[in-house]
Amino acid sequence: AFEEKGGPSMVNFKMSRGPNSLMGVATAPEEKEGSYVSTRVLGSRHHKSAEAHPLRVYCSEKLARDTGASLPRGVAWLHPTHPLVSNKGYAHITLEGGADCVLRASVSPAVPSTDAIALADEDRYNCHVAEDQTANFVRFAPPADERHDLVDVEIEARVMRPADVAERDIATSSSDISDEDGDDIEGRRGRIFAEVDGALLLPALRKRLVDRWVCVGEVLTLSYPRDGDDLAFLEGTSLRMRVSRCDTIDAADAAVALGYHCYRGCVLPDTRVYVHAVDDPGTEDGGVCVTVGGGLRLVNSNARGGDIAAAERAAKELVAVNTSDGETFPVHRRLLRPCIALTRAIREAGADGPAVSSGKRREWEASRGITSTQGITSTRGITSRGGDSRGRAECDAEVDCATFDRVLVWLEAEALGRSPPEHDIRIVEELAEAADALGLASLAEYCADRLGKHESRRRVRSWREVVEHNERGGCWIVIDGMVLDVKRWLPEHPGGDRIIPAQSMNVECARHFELYHSSKESFLYLKHFYVGEVRAEDRSSVPTLPGPPASDDFLQQLREFTDDFRISNEVAPESENVRVHLGAR
C-alpha cells in the first residue's frame, strides 16, 4: 500500500494473471446492466443467476448425530420441499459456475430448511466448500457436446492416516529403490499399516460408484462399520480413494484421438473399474498383482492389463519434438502433418513403420536451399533424428516451449475445426517466426493477416475522432498520446470492467496507468491495443486528470518499451504525399 500526499491510501491488489491493477480511489459506479458490466464481474460480487439456489452448507455427519436420521455418504441432502429435487426424489446438482464435481441430491426431513444442504466431509472437500458457507447450486445438465458414459475409471487407494501416526510415516515413493544386491528395500513405499484384498474391495467400490458422476481428482472414503456391512473385511482400516483417470472411449482410441480429454462422466454397470495403491499402478499385463503405497498393501489389484499393448502402439504414433529450451513434446504425427519441416519425423513415426515420402519436404527444402545428410536433416530451426530412447521418431525445433505449445493449440483447433485463440500481437509475431521455422503455411497466413490488419489500424488520429468514437460506444483511451482500443479487454480486466470507462476515457490517463499498475507486465498488452497517436497539434486539447501528471521516470520507461511500434504523431504535409494517376505523379 502507499499513500499519495493529500489523498487516501490505495491498496495494490496483485492478481495471478494479466496486468496488476488497483481498484482506484474514485467512487464506485452505480451497479446496473450496461455495455460495460459483465456477468463475471457481477458474479464476483455475489450475484447469482435466476436458476441458482443459495444454500447454507451443513455437515451431514453432525446432522445425523444430532437428529438420529440416516444420512448416508455420497448423497447431498436437501429439504423435502426443495425445488431442485425432481418428482423422482433425486436430482444431480453442481456448483454454479461450471464446477467439475456433480452431486446426487436427495431429500431428508433432517435438513432444517429449504435454504440448507447437508454434505459429508468428502463432498465438501470435492466441492471446495466449508461448513456454514453459503454457496450457489444449480441443477446439473450434461453439456450436449460432452460424452459422459464412462468406459473405465481408475482409482488409487491409500490408508487414511491414523491419529497417532505422522504423515511422513506413510509418505510414498514411486521409484524402485533397491539395495546393493538388487533386492527391494523393505518399506520402500513407506510403512504398511494395512493389507486389503482387492477382490473384496472392488465389488464394494463398484456398488458405490454405479450411477454416480465422478470427476478426476474426486475423493471418496470407505470405512467399516460406518459405510456398511459389506466393508467388514476392512476391519479397523479406513481407505481414501481418489479418481485418477476416467475415459469415455477405449484406451486404445483415447491414446490416438486428437483433442480427446475426459475429466468427468457417469459410471455405468458395465464400466470397468481399476483400483490400485497410490503411486503404484501395477505392472502385470491383464492379471492381478500386488500394489503398495500410501500405507496400503493391496493384494489382488486389477491392473489395466491390455491397455499396455494399446499404449505401446500409441507411442509409435508419437513424434518427440525437442524445443530450443530443452523441453520435449510427445505429439501425435497426425497433428504435425501440416508442418512441412517435420515431414521426415512424421514419416518415420507410425505403428506400421515408416511411410513412403510424398516429396513435399524435398520441394520445401529445395525452395529454401536446404541440403540433407544421411540420418539427419538440418534446416533453419529443424533437425530430424532417427528416434529417441523410447523408439519414437524425434526431431529438434528451434522454437521455445511456450511458443511451440501455442503452435500445438493452433494445430489442434485447425484439426478439430475450431476457432483458433486470439493472441496478443506480440505473441502473433512470435508465432509467425515459429510458423516459418516449422513450414506451417496456415499459421503463417493467419499471422500475416493479423499483423497486416494491426498495421492498417495504426494512424494519426484527431482528438475529435477519439471522442466521437467513444460517444458511439467504443472505448479508446489515451496514454502519453497513444490511442489504445481496450473495449474487448474490459471483461478481462482484473480491476473490473467499469473502472476504465468511468475514470480514464476522454482524458490523458497516463497518470492512472502509472498508479494502477505495479508491474511492467501490463506493458505487454499495449501493442495489441495500439491503434495510433493523437496528432501533435491536438495534444494540448486533451484534458488532463486532476493532480500531478505521470512521473518522468514512468514516461521514460513507457516510451522505451513502446518505441518499436509507435508511429510519429506528425501528419505529413499534403505536398509530400505521393499520388499516382494515369502514370503521372
Number of C-alpha atoms within 10 A of each C-alpha: 7 9 10 8 7 6 8 10 13 16 15 17 16 16 12 8 9 14 21 20 23 22 15 18 12 9 9 11 11 7 9 9 10 8 11 20 16 16 14 14 19 16 13 10 9 9 13 18 13 7 11 18 22 18 19 19 20 23 17 25 17 13 19 16 11 10 11 10 15 13 23 16 20 19 20 25 27 27 21 18 12 16 12 25 21 13 8 7 11 17 17 21 19 21 22 19 14 10 12 19 21 26 24 18 23 21 22 16 13 20 22 15 15 17 15 21 27 30 29 24 19 16 23 17 14 19 18 11 17 17 16 13 11 17 20 18 20 19 20 17 10 10 8 7 6 11 15 21 17 24 19 22 24 19 23 21 29 26 24 20 19 12 7 6 10 10 13 10 15 23 14 21 17 13 10 10 14 12 9 7 6 8 10 12 12 12 15 18 26 18 19 18 18 18 15 18 15 24 14 16 20 17 14 16 19 18 12 15 20 15 15 17 21 25 21 19 17 21 19 22 19 23 19 17 14 11 14 12 12 14 20 14 14 20 12 11 20 20 22 19 23 20 21 18 18 27 23 24 18 13 20 17 14 18 20 20 14 16 13 12 11 18 17 26 27 23 25 18 12 11 19 16 21 22 27 30 25 27 18 21 23 20 16 16 15 13 14 18 18 20 25 29 28 29 27 27 26 26 20 20 26 25 25 23 16 14 16 17 12 17 17 14 17 20 23 20 24 28 30 26 26 22 22 16 12 10 13 16 16 15 18 22 24 19 19 23 16 19 21 20 30 27 24 24 28 28 18 26 27 22 13 10 11 14 12 9 12 10 10 12 17 18 13 15 19 11 9 11 9 14 11 11 7 5 8 14 19 18 19 13 16 23 20 23 19 15 16 12 7 11 14 22 28 27 25 20 24 18 24 16 19 11 17 24 14 18 21 15 15 19 23 19 16 16 15 10 9 11 10 14 10 9 13 14 20 15 15 22 17 16 23 22 15 23 23 16 21 27 21 21 15 15 24 21 13 16 21 15 12 17 16 11 11 16 14 11 11 16 19 20 19 16 23 14 12 21 18 13 13 18 11 8 11 18 23 26 26 23 23 17 20 25 24 21 20 20 19 12 13 19 18 13 19 20 21 20 21 21 20 22 19 13 17 21 18 21 16 23 23 24 21 18 19 18 14 21 18 16 12 13 12 15 16 17 18 22 18 18 21 25 23 24 25 26 19 17 12 14 16 10 12 17 11 16 16 7 7 8 14 19 11 9 8 14 16 10 13 18 12 10 16 16 10 9 13 17 15 14 20 12 12 10 7 7 7 7 8 7 9 8 6 5 6 6 7
